[in-house]
């Protein structure tokens, strides 16, 4: 059993925010809960996690399923009894397996127990006492024959990225890439494994544990992510190449070959990343941002690598134009549509290159929950007041993504700058208006009621009157959003000056300078999240008991 670590509060917060689903179940049980019911949920969540291409699902005790409030649980408070549950599950489920881990977390509201349930193995649905279970949203139901067939047919599915390259060996790998992979692996699993243990592994053992090799044998995934450029002949006739191409008055190009773990950052450095500025009317302080944020570019590029149809023998292409980047990879959008992930309505169920995707998750290059599109790319552009990314699926054999590096309508940017309460759906609707794209009538009525748009279809435009509310300089300064980096610097500067600080000291310093549009509770949460992020990065440390702790530089 693994006790609570720094990542668990954030995990619980994410689960509570998303609510129950096919792979998450909350139970308010206070003392006891039948083993037979736990087994049924284990079967159902394991099967649903498999169908969605996830590594695991969650059964959470100590949370009300209706209110999503923590109520606490006394379920098996003795560690030995709680640990025994692993064997009790393993003895009955078929094929034999058990929890990946059982986490215990103390939070305001009480004790929470999080059961981490691994996805059913490929090709093998999980049964409890001979019966297969599934979920219909948050309800427990029998696993349908259709879903059973979906899982069983996985056994014969071909995964291009998992194929062994029989003539390749460790000498075909880039030593720098292997070292970087080990560093990233340590960072991801620091709460579970010690650095000393990971350092003690041979390269062969490490690559197997990082899901890059299979029983010590080099796979196509190994060569894509860690292989030397001169070792790509092991992949022939398939192409392993990223190309950056500059179009416009100046023309240039450069090809990048494995190891992709290192070369995606090298490609990003070739992009001309000038700074953009716009000055809200009547203001003295301009908004100044880079054209392209590295995290957004790498998220898009890593998605291309993960979802490329390598059997098409094409390269991944990144085209830079004036004010725009376009990413293109072979193969149609594999599971659902981009809108499904942007709006949070879908979790990936399957992957074109499952083995490659899992390795990239292990190396922190991407996630398998579909969050990257929404949280990194779309919300990332919104935080920078720039237009939303655009997917082009007009060619069924390719996916193209266009990322804007320029302001299109300054009224849009001013609205995002001065309104911190927009939902992503609001921002997407405003973006469609500024791009003169069709928008449904319900969205038009909602935006018009809030005074955000003017005009009539099809000539709608963003409200200049509302956007120019920033003419009040004091209101603009009080309400405008800053990057988290700005507030982190304030905390670090305070600690450099005064050496230590209590939470009250930091609250008194920071809360007055946070945007006035935030409520007191939101400001408290902002302070909590900033301290947690700085602590995770090792920039600060906390000393003393929780009620009288002091913060200092790490």
MOURFEN-V876303 format. One record per pair of residues at least 12 apart in sequence whose C-alpha atoms are under 7 Angstrom apart, sorted by the first residue. I is the first residue (numbers start at 0). J is the second residue. If there is no record, write none. Layout:
[[I J] [I J]]
//
This chain:
[[0 82] [0 100] [0 101] [0 102] [1 100] [1 101] [1 102] [2 102] [2 103] [3 102] [3 103] [3 104] [4 190] [15 67] [19 137] [20 136] [20 137] [21 44] [21 47] [21 134] [21 135] [21 136] [21 137] [22 44] [22 47] [22 48] [22 56] [22 57] [23 56] [23 57] [23 58] [24 57] [24 58] [24 59] [24 137] [25 58] [25 59] [25 60] [25 62] [25 63] [25 64] [26 59] [26 60] [26 61] [26 62] [26 63] [26 64] [27 60] [27 61] [27 62] [27 63] [27 70] [28 60] [28 61] [28 72] [29 61] [29 71] [29 72] [29 73] [29 74] [30 72] [30 73] [30 74] [31 74] [38 88] [38 127] [39 127] [39 132] [41 116] [42 125] [42 126] [42 127] [42 131] [42 132] [43 132] [43 133] [43 134] [44 56] [44 116] [44 133] [45 116] [45 117] [45 118] [45 119] [45 125] [46 118] [46 119] [46 124] [46 125] [46 133] [47 133] [47 134] [48 118] [49 118] [49 119] [50 150] [50 348] [51 346] [51 347] [51 348] [51 349] [52 347] [52 348] [52 349] [53 118] [53 367] [53 368] [54 117] [54 118] [55 115] [55 116] [55 117] [55 118] [56 115] [56 116] [56 117] [57 113] [57 114] [57 115] [57 116] [58 113] [58 114] [58 115] [59 112] [59 113] [59 114] [60 72] [60 111] [60 112] [60 113] [61 110] [61 111] [61 112] [69 108] [69 109] [70 108] [70 109] [71 108] [71 109] [71 110] [71 111] [72 109] [72 110] [72 111] [85 97] [85 98] [91 127] [91 128] [92 125] [92 126] [92 127] [92 128] [93 125] [93 126] [93 127] [94 125] [98 114] [98 115] [98 116] [98 117] [99 115] [99 116] [99 117] [100 114] [100 115] [101 113] [101 114] [101 115] [102 114] [121 150] [121 153] [121 154] [122 150] [122 151] [122 152] [122 153] [122 154] [123 150] [123 151] [124 147] [124 150] [158 352] [158 353] [159 352] [160 219] [160 220] [160 352] [160 354] [160 355] [161 218] [161 219] [161 220] [161 354] [162 218] [162 219] [163 216] [163 217] [163 218] [163 219] [164 217] [164 218] [164 219] [164 233] [167 217] [167 233] [168 217] [171 226] [171 227] [171 230] [172 222] [172 225] [172 226] [172 227] [173 225] [173 226] [173 227] [173 258] [176 225] [176 258] [176 260] [176 261] [177 225] [180 362] [183 362] [183 363] [184 361] [184 362] [203 215] [209 358] [209 361] [210 357] [210 358] [211 358] [219 234] [220 355] [223 239] [223 257] [223 258] [223 259] [224 257] [224 258] [224 259] [224 260] [225 257] [225 258] [225 259] [225 260] [226 257] [226 258] [227 257] [227 258] [228 256] [228 257] [228 258] [237 309] [237 310] [237 312] [238 309] [238 312] [238 313] [238 314] [239 256] [239 257] [239 314] [240 254] [240 255] [240 256] [240 314] [240 315] [241 254] [241 255] [241 256] [241 314] [241 315] [241 316] [242 254] [242 255] [242 314] [242 315] [242 316] [242 317] [243 266] [243 316] [243 317] [243 318] [244 317] [244 318] [244 319] [245 318] [245 319] [245 320] [246 319] [246 320] [247 320] [247 321] [263 297] [272 289] [272 290] [272 291] [273 289] [273 290] [274 287] [274 288] [274 289] [274 290] [275 287] [275 288] [275 289] [275 290] [276 288] [279 413] [279 469] [280 467] [280 469] [280 470] [281 470] [282 470] [282 472] [288 383] [290 404] [290 405] [291 404] [295 375] [295 376] [295 379] [298 365] [298 371] [300 326] [301 364] [301 365] [303 315] [303 328] [305 352] [305 355] [305 356] [306 351] [306 352] [307 328] [307 329] [307 330] [308 329] [308 330] [311 329] [313 329] [315 327] [315 328] [316 328] [322 403] [322 404] [322 405] [323 401] [323 402] [323 403] [323 404] [324 401] [324 402] [324 403] [325 399] [325 400] [325 401] [325 402] [326 399] [326 400] [326 401] [327 397] [327 398] [327 399] [327 400] [328 397] [328 398] [328 399] [329 396] [329 397] [329 398] [330 396] [330 397] [330 398] [331 395] [331 396] [331 397] [331 398] [332 398] [333 350] [333 351] [334 347] [334 348] [334 349] [340 369] [340 372] [340 373] [341 372] [341 373] [346 368] [346 369] [347 367] [347 368] [347 369] [384 412] [384 415] [384 416] [385 405] [385 406] [385 412] [386 403] [386 407] [386 430] [387 430] [388 400] [388 401] [388 402] [388 403] [389 401] [389 402] [408 433] [410 461] [410 463] [410 466] [411 429] [411 461] [413 466] [414 466] [416 479] [416 480] [417 475] [417 478] [417 479] [428 442] [432 459] [432 460] [432 461] [433 460] [433 461] [450 462] [450 465] [451 465] [477 514] [477 515] [478 514] [478 515] [478 516] [479 514] [480 514] [487 529] [494 551] [494 552] [498 551] [499 549] [499 550] [499 551] [500 549] [500 550] [500 551] [501 548] [501 549] [501 550] [510 522] [537 553] [538 552] [538 553] [539 551] [539 552] [539 553] [540 552] [540 553]]
//
